[in-house]
Amino acid sequence: MPGAATPLDQPALRYPPERPASSPAVDGGGRECMVLFRDGTSRLCRADAWQRDGDGWRVKLRWGVAGQWLEKWYVYDPERVSGQRPA
């Protein structure tokens, strides 16, 4: 399908473990942040939610690719996500 998202259209962040997070999700307000992607570019995303996970955090990111919104949970990495911090 032309214009479909590729693996390079994904943030360069780790996926969280399959186990549930250690706390409920907190609304992230859809605040904008710059995120490093697998193709080496930084792209504007929205942080829709945060969730405490052990000693770290998960962040639910939303971004656009080829006219569609993509959304997924990732392990927060402050070196790859700028302009946003956990609540």
C-alpha positions as CSV (number, residue, x, y, z in Angstrom):
1,M,0.0,0.0,0.0
2,P,1.6,3.3,-1.0
3,G,2.4,5.7,1.8
4,A,2.1,3.0,4.5
5,A,4.3,3.3,7.6
6,T,7.6,1.5,7.5
7,P,9.8,0.3,10.4
8,L,11.8,3.6,10.0
9,D,8.6,5.5,10.8
10,Q,8.8,4.2,14.4
11,P,10.4,6.0,17.4
12,A,13.9,4.8,18.2
13,L,12.7,3.7,21.7
14,R,12.3,0.3,23.3
15,Y,8.9,-1.3,23.7
16,P,7.9,-1.9,27.3
17,P,7.8,-5.4,28.8
18,E,4.7,-7.4,28.3
19,R,3.9,-7.3,32.0
20,P,1.5,-4.6,33.3
21,A,3.0,-1.3,34.5
22,S,3.3,-0.7,38.2
23,S,0.8,2.1,38.3
24,P,-2.2,3.4,36.4
25,A,-1.7,5.7,33.3
26,V,-1.8,9.4,33.9
27,D,-3.1,11.8,31.1
28,G,-0.2,13.4,29.3
29,G,-2.3,16.2,27.9
30,G,-1.2,15.5,24.3
31,R,1.8,17.8,24.8
32,E,4.2,18.1,21.9
33,C,7.7,16.7,22.1
34,M,10.5,15.9,19.7
35,V,11.3,12.2,19.4
36,L,14.3,10.5,17.7
37,F,13.1,8.0,15.1
38,R,14.7,4.9,13.7
39,D,15.7,6.7,10.5
40,G,17.8,9.2,12.5
41,T,15.4,12.1,12.2
42,S,13.7,13.9,15.1
43,R,9.9,14.2,14.6
44,L,7.1,16.0,16.4
45,C,5.0,13.7,18.5
46,R,2.4,14.0,21.2
47,A,2.8,12.5,24.7
48,D,-0.8,11.2,25.4
49,A,-0.1,9.3,28.7
50,W,2.5,8.4,31.2
51,Q,2.8,5.3,33.3
52,R,5.2,4.5,36.1
53,D,7.0,1.2,35.5
54,G,9.3,0.1,38.3
55,D,12.1,2.6,38.5
56,G,11.3,4.2,35.1
57,W,8.4,5.4,33.0
58,R,6.4,4.4,29.9
59,V,5.1,7.1,27.5
60,K,2.2,6.7,25.1
61,L,3.3,8.5,21.9
62,R,1.1,9.6,19.0
63,W,2.5,10.7,15.6
64,G,1.4,11.0,12.0
65,V,2.6,9.0,9.0
66,A,1.2,9.1,5.5
67,G,-2.0,10.8,6.7
68,Q,-2.7,8.4,9.5
69,W,-2.2,8.6,13.3
70,L,-0.1,6.0,14.9
71,E,0.0,5.4,18.7
72,K,2.0,3.1,20.9
73,W,3.5,2.7,24.4
74,Y,7.4,3.0,24.7
75,V,9.9,3.0,27.5
76,Y,10.7,6.7,28.2
77,D,14.3,7.7,27.3
78,P,15.1,11.4,28.1
79,E,18.0,11.3,25.5
80,R,15.5,10.4,22.7
81,V,12.4,12.3,23.9
82,S,12.9,16.1,24.3
83,G,10.5,18.7,25.6
84,Q,8.6,16.3,27.8
85,R,9.1,14.7,31.2
86,P,7.0,12.3,33.3
87,A,4.5,13.9,35.5
